[in-house]
């Protein structure tokens, strides 16, 4: 089975709203064995919208629209689908009663324009939307389907999980797809590609390699008739990857550098103090991503210029070396963090962003150090990228190195 | 003139790489009077890619492709355009010499597969790419154009600015479009809509209203034959908006809450100390966005749990109230920040994220206070949104309120 996605709205087309829905749906469809062939963004123009939906109906098993289900005259998804199907939109009493009671619950009268949110065409069933006023449509004729979903990501993902994923999966019952992502750090893409080259020739499971901010990801995908079978097909490939490159693997699937670092601290039962120089709070604020981070974070200090650092227990040389920091500067920051926050682990990170040059753009250099008990280790990295990304690269690097410093055996 | 954008690559189609190029190009094209009608994402499949580019060629004045210009067998943009145009790809000696010298400069031999990056078809001219190995193509027959651009945003935006924007503008010389964005905070979208309702009826300049994280934006767009003329058309509308809602305007065009807050500190010649509770460094790290922020930031402390706060000069009640913070807590943090960092301005921000409920999702409440000299003011806000966005909403609110606290006359 194959699908296409139509993202509707002039603000989406013009990039004023970033369309995260189509990427989310493409990944979700892949998990249930439905291949996405096209994504089209189209504005709130009745002719062009009609044309795009008609093309989807003609060429794709499943066409999923997102957006354009609001109450205004710009919201034309229902009208366009009805026109493609050659059917009339008819007000449904139960939907209307439900809609009215939603407005009553908020203490406001229902505007007349909302009535179209209570309509269906003959080929359509309603898809419940517990998070909003616009129900979705499931339109089915023959073996083709058009699905209309609301644009707000919170409404869309709930509707997908509760209603649409199970329904589409039951149309495609003989296909189960399992993916396994192994995240590595410290080996180049070319290096991994060479080390694992025989595995890339396998077709099912297949193996893909992706360069990401947090290292190189390896993703195995297996297709079978059941999930258990697909999982069993992946196991030997995962074992082989671990045998060859296991030392470089730091995380699996949805794990991130942040969640792994916080987990490592929790497992080690250690608290963390941080002093940040040029990353200016970015390392600390990234920890937000992991729930419960505040149980292990003792505190963090951002030192953004060399004045008055002695107040926080830093020796004079940290101020002296402020504009040409070294690994030793980071080590001093890490030890100072440990003392200042009375924590078992101290992290210090500092660095510089070089002025941009025409040829190379900007290059950032970071020094980072990890004080765990009496031991201090340091690492340095340099990141040739845009100004605003240098710091986030350095932060990811620091989180991965923190994990390694907490588990020196790995 | 109207255009369409084709974003090429299976990773783009599947949402593994977020396609920022199409939104960027749509906004840039609008500025030079070219209307974008469709954006299509398509994978690295030769048949589907051919079909999408052929449809663009048949229906749009300008078709812009992004991506698929790399050296591998998956990079099929050139081949697809050549097939649509019915022309042969021919290696260009000057392009090949240039490509080889780029590899020599890096000290590596040029792989044979890169040769296709040195080809053109008869209808194509080369578009220089100083940031990468893949030049673009400008393909022109009759009054239609296909433009092939590289996928990396850094290469694409440079190529747009230097080469393509001037070239397209010269095809559309009689149209100049000027936009003016006025950014407001503190009045609801509905309220502004009502206050300014006569202005929304104007067609040229037109006025749009957009709800954003940093408040409500008003955008006036004027179309004329020269830029000066378009600018003159906007002036009276801007004056009228300022007369009615001027007190709510905090920024213009590309200004952000961060750049305005840092500018306000620089103008006031004041330094800033920060203590963050639940935002955990997000306020501080956001300042990174403004160059030279470290000249005004004396330092920042993240206090993530109530233990040991006395060490930093906080009274016992801050710890006692940690799980039910009040505006008074924020005021104490602001005064403590001022003292702790010996700065003229102290900002304290704290708050809580409520547990999610089925009906309302999560709600976050923030308290923020601003100590400027001897004066302390506080503000509170609550933000019903996703867990990871509550803190960024609170940070934007704090930056806008900081600006107001520094300019109490506004």
Boltz contact constraints between the chains, C-beta under 6 A:
constraints:
  - contact:
      token1: [A, 14]
      token2: [B, 26]
      max_distance: 6.0
  - contact:
      token1: [A, 15]
      token2: [B, 23]
      max_distance: 6.0
  - contact:
      token1: [A, 15]
      token2: [B, 26]
      max_distance: 6.0
  - contact:
      token1: [A, 15]
      token2: [B, 27]
      max_distance: 6.0
  - contact:
      token1: [A, 23]
      token2: [B, 15]
      max_distance: 6.0
  - contact:
      token1: [A, 26]
      token2: [B, 14]
      max_distance: 6.0
  - contact:
      token1: [A, 26]
      token2: [B, 15]
      max_distance: 6.0
  - contact:
      token1: [A, 27]
      token2: [B, 15]
      max_distance: 6.0
  - contact:
      token1: [A, 38]
      token2: [B, 42]
      max_distance: 6.0
  - contact:
      token1: [A, 39]
      token2: [B, 41]
      max_distance: 6.0
  - contact:
      token1: [A, 40]
      token2: [B, 40]
      max_distance: 6.0
  - contact:
      token1: [A, 41]
      token2: [B, 39]
      max_distance: 6.0
  - contact:
      token1: [A, 42]
      token2: [B, 38]
      max_distance: 6.0
  - contact:
      token1: [A, 280]
      token2: [B, 284]
      max_distance: 6.0
  - contact:
      token1: [A, 280]
      token2: [B, 285]
      max_distance: 6.0
  - contact:
      token1: [A, 280]
      token2: [B, 288]
      max_distance: 6.0
  - contact:
      token1: [A, 281]
      token2: [B, 281]
      max_distance: 6.0
  - contact:
      token1: [A, 281]
      token2: [B, 284]
      max_distance: 6.0
  - contact:
      token1: [A, 281]
      token2: [B, 285]
      max_distance: 6.0
  - contact:
      token1: [A, 281]
      token2: [B, 300]
      max_distance: 6.0
  - contact:
      token1: [A, 282]
      token2: [B, 285]
      max_distance: 6.0
  - contact:
      token1: [A, 284]
      token2: [B, 280]
      max_distance: 6.0
  - contact:
      token1: [A, 284]
      token2: [B, 281]
      max_distance: 6.0
  - contact:
      token1: [A, 284]
      token2: [B, 302]
      max_distance: 6.0
  - contact:
      token1: [A, 285]
      token2: [B, 280]
      max_distance: 6.0
  - contact:
      token1: [A, 285]
      token2: [B, 281]
      max_distance: 6.0
  - contact:
      token1: [A, 285]
      token2: [B, 282]
      max_distance: 6.0
  - contact:
      token1: [A, 285]
      token2: [B, 285]
      max_distance: 6.0
  - contact:
      token1: [A, 288]
      token2: [B, 280]
      max_distance: 6.0
  - contact:
      token1: [A, 294]
      token2: [B, 304]
      max_distance: 6.0
  - contact:
      token1: [A, 294]
      token2: [B, 305]
      max_distance: 6.0
  - contact:
      token1: [A, 297]
      token2: [B, 304]
      max_distance: 6.0
  - contact:
      token1: [A, 299]
      token2: [B, 302]
      max_distance: 6.0
  - contact:
      token1: [A, 299]
      token2: [B, 303]
      max_distance: 6.0
  - contact:
      token1: [A, 300]
      token2: [B, 281]
      max_distance: 6.0
  - contact:
      token1: [A, 300]
      token2: [B, 302]
      max_distance: 6.0
  - contact:
      token1: [A, 301]
      token2: [B, 301]
      max_distance: 6.0
  - contact:
      token1: [A, 302]
      token2: [B, 284]
      max_distance: 6.0
  - contact:
      token1: [A, 302]
      token2: [B, 299]
      max_distance: 6.0
  - contact:
      token1: [A, 302]
      token2: [B, 300]
      max_distance: 6.0
  - contact:
      token1: [A, 303]
      token2: [B, 299]
      max_distance: 6.0
  - contact:
      token1: [A, 304]
      token2: [B, 294]
      max_distance: 6.0
  - contact:
      token1: [A, 304]
      token2: [B, 297]
      max_distance: 6.0
  - contact:
      token1: [A, 305]
      token2: [B, 294]
      max_distance: 6.0
